[in-house]
Amino acid sequence: RGGVRVQRIFDRHIGRNNQSPNKTVEAISNDASARARPLYEKAYSVVIDNTLPRFQALLQNPRIKDAINKAIKRVESKSSDDDALLKAMQNELNPDSPNMILWDHVKRELDDQASVAYRKGAGSLGKDIADNARQVRDALDGISPEYQQARAIWSGSKRAEEAFKDGLEWDKGLNNPFSGAMKKVDDFNDLSEAEKDLFRKGVSARVREIIGNANETESNVLPASVWKQIYGNKNKRSIINAVIPTKEDRRELAQTLHAERTYRRKANEILGNSKTAIRQALKEEPGADVQRLAGDVVNAI
């Protein structure tokens, strides 16, 4: 079928994602959790001296003091039934002298507050809160290398997850001539090699979805709408050309898509764009369907 031919090109040149999108995102998160957890456990066992000038400055900041009280509620709400370390930490939540797990959740609380401010358009406030979160983060990194390593793992997993999701939405908004396609290309080029691979898998999954939604006729010809969705304007071609590694691979895809498009157009001309005509042809000559119709079309081309 036409869809299979096109999909195989994408699978071969940018990789096939054998999992559903949700499973892929879940796998990224599970991998990060497995690698980061031992590091967090070691970091949380560090005893913090809150009398040090750096921590005293944090404790005197009104916004951070408010975040400490909110973070206590966050930690208390977590289930500690199967987590002895968390249970022990929950019994030592002191707003005047936070332990390591509490300080970590203070940073997370501030991160969330900054994100909310940015989403509401309060950029200046968001920056101020983000600066406070960075101050807490730097203080914790300074006393626990394991904390810094664990954070790096989670940060990397979030970037990986975003790369995959961006790949899933690679064609979003690209019918608009001012779509920002080149920014998408620049963003792709800035990714790490591992993140590029996940972006490609997202693109492949999206192409599979486009092809799966297509209404291929009994002549096994891929509708022209698929060509338009995947490769139909300069914006879309710029993204596809960025994610497919070599010029030869890009040429092969372009030729395949063009052939499918031409085949569809000629088939429509011969059969009058009639599904009934196709079904009737197949009924009269079972087993000779694709070969006969393809021969008619190729001769017309």
Salt bridges, closest charged atoms under 4 A:
ASP11 OD2 - ARG208 NH2 2.94
ASP31 OD2 - ARG35 NE 3.08
GLU41 OE2 - ARG37 NE 3.09
ASP66 OD2 - LYS70 NZ 3.23
ASP83 OD2 - ARG37 NH2 3.36
ASP104 OD2 - ARG108 NH2 2.79
GLU109 OE1 - ARG74 NH1 3.09
ASP111 OD2 - LYS107 NZ 2.57
ASP112 OD2 - ARG74 NH1 2.95
ASP131 OD2 - LYS127 NZ 3.33
ASP131 OD1 - ARG134 NH2 3.87
ASP138 OD2 - ARG134 NH1 3.70
ASP138 OD1 - ARG137 NH2 2.87
ASP141 OD2 - ARG151 NH2 2.56
GLU146 OE2 - LYS42 NZ 3.64
GLU161 OE2 - LYS165 NZ 3.01
ASP171 OD2 - ARG206 NH2 2.99
ASP187 OD2 - LYS183 NZ 2.90
GLU193 OE2 - LYS196 NZ 3.62
GLU195 OE2 - ARG159 NE 3.19
ASP197 OD2 - LYS201 NZ 3.86
GLU209 OE1 - ARG206 NH1 2.78
GLU216 OE1 - ARG1 NE 3.66
GLU218 OE2 - ARG279 NH1 3.84
ASP249 OD1 - HIS13 ND1 3.21
GLU252 OE2 - ARG12 NH2 2.35
GLU252 OE1 - HIS13 NE2 2.89
GLU260 OE2 - ARG5 NE 2.52
GLU269 OE1 - LYS266 NZ 3.53
GLU285 OE2 - ARG292 NE 3.00
ASP296 OD2 - ARG292 NH1 3.67
